[in-house]
């Protein structure tokens, strides 16, 4: 009897593994001689002691996603602002193109207006009905042309008896006049015009000096 008990006690270490857990009936996973986990142990659900190379935690992934979302948002807002500026610039350029599309044509018509003014100035005063009718006809044509130009934004520059303005006037002569303040327009040699408040042709003037 005593011999059988001793034999059973000697067989326990032989049948079990080192570190056998009597309560659970399972053996703990231990690294091999090289310090690495057994592949079977890893497949069984054991956690490795070190994270693999390139591992990113969920919190780091969330932070990266938020940063990327903020970058995309900034790019969207920047593109939206660029499109708004482009639309406004395009509308402004289209409006200017409409306003100043007739600039070359208007300049050509100014030569006609100049000739009509010269014709009116060259007709002598006379009581002859024919001369009076001719003068009235030329004056009507000149007035009609001026109305047409004004309808399309072409207006006269009122230069005579105004201070000299280099933005509107082109001085071609100086006239001594002690009764007039210096740099006043005292003679208008050629009428100037504006096209939608932008200079189309400057007035050629003579200014005073004393």
Backbone bond lengths (Angstrom), bond angles and torsions (degrees), N, CA, C in turn:
res aa  C-N    CA-C-N  psi(-1)  N-CA   C-N-CA  omega(-1)  CA-C   N-CA-C  phi
1 X - - - 1.458 - - 1.498 110.91 -
2 X 1.308 119.61 -51.31 1.454 124.44 178.20 1.492 111.46 -63.26
3 X 1.307 117.46 -31.07 1.466 120.19 178.30 1.499 110.91 -67.67
4 X 1.347 119.13 -39.26 1.480 122.14 -179.88 1.508 111.21 -65.66
5 X 1.305 118.77 -40.28 1.478 121.71 -179.30 1.494 110.24 -64.33
6 X 1.294 118.40 -43.26 1.463 120.69 -179.37 1.503 110.75 -65.46
7 X 1.335 116.84 -34.13 1.458 119.21 179.06 1.514 110.40 -67.49
8 X 1.348 117.36 -40.91 1.472 120.00 178.85 1.516 111.34 -64.72
9 X 1.322 118.57 -38.73 1.456 120.78 178.29 1.508 111.41 -66.12
10 X 1.295 118.46 -33.63 1.453 120.85 178.45 1.508 111.88 -73.70
11 X 1.369 118.33 -24.65 1.459 120.89 -177.23 1.514 112.57 -82.17
12 X 1.316 119.32 -18.30 1.486 120.91 -175.85 1.508 111.49 -62.32
13 X 1.342 120.40 -50.87 1.467 118.40 178.46 1.513 112.37 -63.86
14 X 1.285 117.16 -29.60 1.462 119.73 -177.73 1.498 111.23 -72.12
15 X 1.329 119.41 -36.62 1.460 121.63 -178.23 1.526 112.16 -82.81
16 X 1.310 121.84 -27.02 1.471 124.54 -177.15 1.506 111.39 -97.29
17 X 1.369 116.98 167.44 1.458 123.91 175.38 1.517 108.23 -92.85
18 X 1.329 115.04 165.41 1.462 119.54 177.61 1.498 110.14 -67.37
19 X 1.321 117.14 134.61 1.459 120.97 179.29 1.500 112.67 78.79
20 X 1.298 120.38 25.76 1.457 124.38 -179.79 1.513 109.41 -64.13
21 X 1.341 116.22 132.40 1.466 122.63 179.32 1.508 107.88 -92.81
22 X 1.314 115.82 110.26 1.454 119.79 -176.33 1.496 111.72 -69.82
23 X 1.312 118.56 -29.38 1.471 120.62 -176.81 1.505 112.16 -73.99
24 X 1.348 117.55 -43.47 1.475 120.54 -177.10 1.494 112.38 -96.12
25 X 1.315 116.58 -20.67 1.449 119.84 -178.25 1.501 112.86 78.48
26 X 1.371 119.57 14.78 1.457 122.70 -178.71 1.501 109.05 -121.58
27 X 1.290 115.35 153.56 1.453 121.68 179.04 1.511 109.84 -97.08
28 X 1.323 122.27 138.97 1.476 123.37 176.34 1.515 110.02 -68.45
29 X 1.381 114.38 153.20 1.470 119.79 -178.46 1.506 107.55 -86.31
30 X 1.271 115.77 126.31 1.461 120.68 -178.48 1.502 108.85 -121.20
31 X 1.348 117.71 146.37 1.468 120.07 178.22 1.503 110.41 -69.05
32 X 1.299 116.17 159.02 1.450 121.63 178.59 1.504 109.23 -81.70
33 X 1.264 115.83 -166.17 1.456 119.95 -175.69 1.510 112.29 -67.74
34 X 1.321 118.41 -27.23 1.467 121.75 -179.51 1.516 112.38 -86.80
35 X 1.317 119.69 0.96 1.461 122.93 -179.99 1.511 113.33 82.91
36 X 1.336 121.20 12.58 1.441 124.14 -178.65 1.520 110.19 -105.19
37 X 1.323 115.04 153.22 1.446 120.36 178.87 1.523 109.72 -73.71
38 X 1.301 113.49 146.15 1.453 119.15 173.99 1.516 109.16 -70.10
39 X 1.339 117.35 137.11 1.455 121.60 -177.93 1.516 111.51 -56.70
40 X 1.290 117.67 -38.61 1.459 120.93 178.54 1.515 110.85 -64.45
41 X 1.336 116.03 -35.41 1.458 119.45 179.60 1.520 110.91 -69.82
42 X 1.325 117.23 -39.25 1.467 120.33 178.46 1.516 110.29 -64.67
43 X 1.360 116.40 -41.17 1.455 119.70 178.52 1.526 110.81 -65.37
44 X 1.290 117.71 -26.59 1.457 121.23 -179.33 1.520 112.46 -77.20
45 X 1.357 118.39 -7.18 1.461 120.29 176.42 1.500 114.34 109.80
46 X 1.306 119.43 13.59 1.452 121.17 -179.86 1.516 109.84 -76.23
47 X 1.339 119.46 142.25 1.454 125.04 178.64 1.516 109.19 -83.53
48 X 1.324 119.10 130.20 1.472 119.39 176.57 1.513 109.88 -70.31
49 X 1.281 116.91 155.79 1.460 121.57 -178.44 1.518 111.31 -73.11
50 X 1.354 121.54 -27.61 1.451 125.97 -179.72 1.526 109.83 -124.90
51 X 1.405 116.26 146.26 1.464 120.74 178.79 1.521 109.81 -74.97
52 X 1.327 117.10 144.28 1.467 119.25 -179.47 1.525 110.58 -67.88
53 X 1.295 116.34 161.13 1.463 122.77 -178.99 1.532 109.88 -64.57
54 X 1.343 117.04 133.90 1.458 121.26 -178.95 1.504 114.81 84.66
55 X 1.279 117.82 6.85 1.464 120.67 -178.75 1.527 109.95 -71.26
56 X 1.352 118.00 133.61 1.460 124.23 177.99 1.517 108.09 -122.62
57 X 1.287 115.16 127.79 1.459 119.10 -178.68 1.525 110.05 -73.76
58 X 1.326 118.76 158.63 1.472 121.29 178.24 1.521 113.04 -58.28
59 X 1.339 118.08 -35.92 1.459 120.06 179.28 1.521 110.94 -66.23
60 X 1.326 117.24 -41.60 1.463 120.37 177.37 1.526 111.09 -64.29
61 X 1.324 116.84 -39.31 1.466 120.29 177.57 1.519 110.68 -62.66
62 X 1.331 117.85 -39.88 1.462 121.47 178.66 1.525 111.33 -64.73
63 X 1.329 117.06 -42.47 1.462 121.22 179.07 1.532 110.47 -63.18
64 X 1.318 116.63 -43.59 1.458 120.17 178.58 1.537 111.53 -63.55
65 X 1.320 116.26 -39.80 1.470 119.80 178.98 1.522 111.39 -65.66
66 X 1.336 116.94 -39.73 1.465 119.94 177.87 1.524 111.38 -65.66
67 X 1.325 117.31 -40.61 1.463 120.55 178.00 1.525 111.03 -64.21
68 X 1.332 116.26 -40.11 1.468 119.58 178.76 1.516 110.83 -66.94
69 X 1.331 117.26 -39.06 1.460 120.58 178.16 1.529 110.81 -64.12
70 X 1.320 117.85 -39.96 1.474 121.16 177.77 1.528 110.89 -65.56
71 X 1.316 116.62 -37.70 1.474 120.12 177.17 1.522 111.11 -64.15
72 X 1.335 116.40 -44.34 1.465 119.92 177.76 1.534 110.91 -62.95
73 X 1.333 117.40 -38.43 1.469 121.19 179.41 1.532 110.76 -63.96
74 X 1.334 116.77 -43.66 1.462 120.38 178.60 1.526 111.22 -63.86
75 X 1.332 116.49 -39.99 1.462 119.62 177.73 1.529 110.95 -63.83
76 X 1.320 116.33 -38.73 1.469 120.14 179.04 1.526 111.21 -65.72
77 X 1.338 117.11 -45.68 1.466 120.64 179.81 1.527 110.76 -63.76
78 X 1.334 117.15 -37.98 1.462 120.66 178.88 1.528 110.60 -66.26
79 X 1.324 116.27 -43.25 1.464 119.56 178.10 1.524 111.29 -65.39
80 X 1.329 116.60 -37.14 1.467 120.40 178.28 1.525 110.82 -64.07
81 X 1.343 117.20 -42.26 1.466 120.67 178.51 1.531 110.86 -65.91
82 X 1.329 117.12 -39.37 1.462 120.52 178.24 1.527 111.29 -63.12
83 X 1.326 116.41 -41.45 1.465 119.55 179.24 1.526 111.07 -66.23
84 X 1.330 117.33 -37.59 1.466 120.64 178.32 1.518 110.51 -64.57
85 X 1.333 116.62 -44.73 1.465 120.20 178.47 1.527 111.16 -64.27
86 X 1.327 116.57 -39.27 1.454 120.08 178.79 1.524 111.48 -64.40
87 X 1.334 116.15 -41.41 1.462 119.65 178.71 1.524 111.61 -64.44
88 X 1.330 116.80 -43.22 1.460 119.89 179.12 1.525 111.32 -65.20
89 X 1.326 116.59 -41.47 1.462 119.64 179.61 1.525 110.96 -65.79
90 X 1.330 116.29 -39.04 1.465 119.95 178.78 1.529 111.27 -65.32
91 X 1.345 116.21 -42.80 1.467 119.35 177.99 1.531 111.20 -62.72
92 X 1.350 116.21 -40.35 1.462 119.92 179.36 1.531 110.97 -65.59
93 X 1.319 116.80 -41.62 1.463 119.78 179.51 1.533 111.38 -67.35
94 X 1.326 116.52 -37.54 1.460 119.25 177.43 1.523 111.39 -65.81
95 X 1.342 116.70 -39.65 1.458 120.27 178.21 1.523 110.66 -64.62
96 X 1.337 116.84 -42.99 1.455 119.63 177.53 1.527 111.52 -64.81
97 X 1.326 116.17 -37.42 1.466 118.98 178.62 1.526 110.97 -63.82
98 X 1.340 116.70 -38.51 1.462 119.41 177.34 1.525 111.59 -67.85
99 X 1.346 115.71 -39.89 1.451 119.38 -176.32 1.528 112.84 -71.19
100 X 1.321 117.20 -34.64 1.455 120.44 -172.83 1.524 112.92 -114.04
101 X 1.320 116.37 17.32 1.473 119.07 179.96 1.520 111.75 -67.07
102 X 1.340 117.38 -26.96 1.468 120.67 -176.50 1.528 111.49 -95.46
103 X 1.320 118.11 15.38 1.467 120.45 -174.89 1.523 111.74 -57.53
104 X 1.329 117.75 -49.99 1.468 120.64 -178.81 1.520 110.87 -64.78
105 X 1.325 116.21 -42.03 1.464 120.03 179.94 1.525 111.13 -64.58
106 X 1.351 116.46 -39.97 1.465 120.40 179.63 1.522 110.55 -65.03
107 X 1.318 117.82 -39.43 1.466 120.13 178.62 1.525 111.00 -62.11
108 X 1.308 117.37 -37.15 1.465 120.01 177.27 1.527 111.21 -66.67
109 X 1.325 116.99 -37.51 1.465 120.23 179.14 1.523 111.73 -69.41
110 X 1.320 117.38 -25.96 1.459 119.49 178.73 1.525 111.67 -62.49
111 X 1.305 117.52 -30.16 1.468 120.40 176.36 1.523 110.66 -64.23
112 X 1.333 115.98 -37.45 1.466 119.68 176.93 1.525 110.02 -66.10
113 X 1.331 116.10 -43.03 1.468 119.52 178.33 1.522 111.06 -62.09
114 X 1.333 117.72 -39.70 1.464 120.86 178.37 1.531 110.52 -62.85
115 X 1.317 117.53 -42.83 1.470 120.80 -179.53 1.523 111.19 -64.55
116 X 1.322 117.15 -37.97 1.466 119.30 177.98 1.528 111.00 -66.47
117 X 1.337 116.71 -38.50 1.463 119.40 177.20 1.528 110.62 -64.90
118 X 1.319 117.42 -40.69 1.470 119.83 178.34 1.531 110.57 -65.17
119 X 1.335 115.30 -37.85 1.472 117.97 178.92 1.522 111.07 -64.10
120 X 1.329 116.54 -41.89 1.460 119.51 178.61 1.529 111.65 -64.62
121 X 1.309 116.23 -36.75 1.459 119.04 179.27 1.511 113.22 -74.35
122 X 1.338 116.30 -22.64 1.472 119.24 -178.06 1.518 113.45 -88.60
123 X 1.309 118.24 -17.34 1.475 120.47 -179.76 1.527 108.53 -73.96
124 X 1.331 117.97 121.48 1.461 119.82 -178.75 1.530 111.10 -75.04
125 X 1.296 114.29 153.66 1.459 119.49 176.57 1.521 109.04 -68.56
126 X 1.337 115.54 132.28 1.460 119.75 -176.56 1.517 109.42 -155.46
127 X 1.327 114.30 151.99 1.461 120.38 175.82 1.524 111.98 -90.77
128 X 1.312 115.19 2.19 1.459 119.62 180.00 1.538 108.72 -67.48
129 X 1.321 118.62 124.98 1.479 120.44 179.56 1.522 113.06 -58.02
130 X 1.341 116.38 -34.37 1.466 119.36 -179.86 1.529 110.40 -67.11
131 X 1.347 116.43 -42.75 1.461 120.19 179.07 1.524 110.62 -66.43
132 X 1.321 115.76 -38.01 1.473 119.48 178.82 1.523 110.82 -65.59
133 X 1.329 117.14 -42.21 1.462 120.85 178.46 1.526 110.69 -64.51
134 X 1.356 116.52 -39.19 1.466 119.83 178.74 1.525 110.53 -64.29
135 X 1.319 115.81 -42.62 1.473 119.71 179.21 1.522 111.09 -63.11
136 X 1.307 115.74 -44.34 1.470 119.00 179.62 1.523 111.33 -63.56
137 X 1.335 117.75 -37.54 1.463 121.02 179.41 1.522 112.13 -65.58
138 X 1.334 115.87 -44.58 1.472 119.13 178.32 1.525 110.64 -64.44
139 X 1.353 115.88 -39.94 1.454 119.51 179.45 1.532 111.01 -64.69
140 X 1.295 118.18 -37.37 1.471 121.50 177.88 1.530 110.99 -65.51
141 X 1.338 116.00 -40.69 1.473 119.14 178.82 1.527 109.93 -64.75
142 X 1.324 116.31 -44.14 1.469 119.99 179.92 1.517 110.75 -63.00
143 X 1.343 116.78 -41.70 1.462 120.43 179.12 1.523 111.15 -65.29
144 X 1.341 117.05 -41.01 1.464 119.85 178.69 1.518 112.10 -64.74
145 X 1.336 116.21 -38.92 1.460 119.27 178.18 1.524 110.65 -65.66
146 X 1.317 116.96 -41.45 1.460 120.08 179.10 1.525 110.97 -63.92
147 X 1.339 117.37 -38.92 1.467 120.22 178.33 1.527 110.89 -65.02
148 X 1.327 116.44 -39.49 1.466 120.08 179.19 1.523 111.06 -65.52
149 X 1.320 116.67 -43.04 1.459 120.22 178.26 1.529 110.72 -63.00
150 X 1.326 115.81 -42.42 1.461 119.73 -179.79 1.523 110.92 -63.93
151 X 1.314 116.67 -35.53 1.467 120.70 178.72 1.515 111.46 -60.37
152 X 1.324 117.59 -30.90 1.469 122.55 -178.93 1.528 111.88 -101.41
153 X 1.328 117.08 18.33 1.467 120.24 172.94 1.504 115.26 91.77
154 X 1.331 119.10 6.24 1.463 121.95 179.80 1.529 108.33 -97.06
155 X 1.324 116.88 116.38 1.470 121.72 -176.69 1.523 110.32 -127.15
156 X 1.333 115.46 154.06 1.456 122.01 178.67 1.530 111.18 -73.51
157 X 1.331 114.83 151.13 1.459 121.33 170.63 1.529 107.25 -96.18
158 X 1.313 115.96 121.75 1.468 120.81 177.96 1.531 107.60 -84.37
159 X 1.322 115.56 96.59 1.463 120.53 -172.21 1.520 112.97 -100.34
160 X 1.309 119.07 -33.94 1.466 122.19 -172.71 1.524 111.02 -63.00
161 X 1.359 114.31 133.72 1.471 122.47 178.54 1.527 112.88 64.69
162 X 1.294 116.78 29.68 1.472 121.94 175.27 1.522 108.69 -121.90
163 X 1.336 118.59 158.40 1.468 120.13 176.25 1.530 111.33 -61.69
164 X 1.305 115.00 146.48 1.460 119.94 -179.96 1.526 110.10 -65.83
165 X 1.325 116.11 130.47 1.460 122.81 179.54 1.522 107.79 -125.45
166 X 1.337 117.86 110.10 1.476 119.21 -177.91 1.523 113.65 -63.41
167 X 1.332 117.15 -16.68 1.456 119.92 177.86 1.526 112.41 -78.78
168 X 1.337 116.27 -18.63 1.465 120.55 -177.24 1.518 113.04 -121.73
169 X 1.317 117.05 -23.84 1.458 121.19 -172.40 1.522 111.33 -116.43
170 X 1.315 114.61 150.19 1.463 121.59 173.15 1.529 107.46 -121.57
171 X 1.344 116.36 107.81 1.466 121.08 -177.25 1.529 109.13 -78.98
172 X 1.305 116.08 125.93 1.461 121.84 179.64 1.522 111.90 -115.52
173 X 1.310 116.86 -7.49 1.462 120.11 -179.92 1.517 109.41 -161.29
174 X 1.351 114.97 158.58 1.455 122.19 174.94 1.520 109.04 -119.99
175 X 1.303 115.95 139.05 1.457 121.76 -176.52 1.524 108.38 -123.39
176 X 1.318 116.19 125.09 1.463 120.18 179.02 1.525 109.29 -76.95
177 X 1.312 114.26 126.40 1.464 119.71 179.05 1.523 107.81 -152.53
178 X 1.345 117.62 103.97 1.466 119.77 -177.89 1.520 113.52 -67.93
179 X 1.305 118.02 -16.09 1.467 120.83 -177.96 1.530 113.04 -88.59
180 X 1.320 116.63 -4.54 1.473 120.93 -177.30 1.529 109.07 -121.07
181 X 1.300 116.01 139.61 1.466 120.38 177.39 1.527 109.48 -61.44
182 X 1.318 116.51 149.94 1.467 118.80 -179.08 1.525 111.65 -65.14
183 X 1.339 114.62 156.60 1.466 123.35 176.83 1.526 111.93 61.08
184 X 1.319 116.05 38.28 1.456 121.99 171.87 1.533 108.80 -108.56
185 X 1.321 116.45 142.83 1.464 120.73 178.13 1.530 107.75 -76.22
186 X 1.321 115.99 113.15 1.467 120.62 -179.08 1.529 112.10 -110.86
187 X 1.323 116.71 -9.35 1.459 119.30 177.52 1.527 108.84 -148.63
188 X 1.312 115.61 138.38 1.471 121.77 178.66 1.518 108.14 -116.73
189 X 1.328 114.94 113.22 1.455 120.38 -177.36 1.526 111.96 -90.48
190 X 1.297 116.57 -29.09 1.473 120.90 177.26 1.518 108.71 -149.04
191 X 1.317 116.26 133.42 1.469 120.87 -177.29 1.527 110.47 -71.38
192 X 1.331 115.32 137.53 1.455 120.70 174.87 1.520 111.14 -97.99
193 X 1.341 115.91 159.61 1.463 120.52 -176.38 1.526 110.11 -138.06
194 X 1.328 114.55 152.73 1.466 123.55 173.63 1.517 109.00 -114.80
195 X 1.320 115.84 146.67 1.458 121.72 174.10 1.520 107.45 -118.63
196 X 1.350 115.39 106.19 1.471 121.04 -177.10 1.522 110.90 52.01
197 X 1.334 114.47 48.72 1.464 123.97 176.54 1.521 113.04 68.64
198 X 1.316 118.19 11.51 1.455 121.12 174.00 1.521 108.17 -112.90
199 X 1.321 116.63 141.81 1.456 121.24 -174.37 1.527 110.73 -61.89
200 X 1.320 114.51 122.66 1.462 120.77 175.00 1.513 111.27 -98.09
201 X 1.346 115.78 -41.99 1.462 121.45 175.63 1.528 108.53 -155.24
202 X 1.326 118.41 129.48 1.475 119.46 -179.26 1.524 111.32 -73.20
203 X 1.305 114.77 156.49 1.467 120.49 175.82 1.533 108.63 -80.14
204 X 1.325 116.21 132.66 1.466 120.74 174.93 1.521 107.11 -89.94
205 X 1.347 115.86 117.62 1.452 119.96 -169.07 1.525 110.93 -133.60
206 X 1.341 113.34 164.18 1.461 121.60 167.81 1.511 107.86 -112.46
207 X 1.339 116.21 135.55 1.463 120.91 -176.09 1.526 109.43 -113.26
208 X 1.314 114.28 157.27 1.470 120.38 -176.11 1.512 110.98 -87.19
209 X 1.330 113.86 155.88 1.458 121.53 172.00 1.525 107.86 -149.16
210 X 1.321 117.09 155.80 1.461 119.78 178.62 1.521 109.03 -148.60
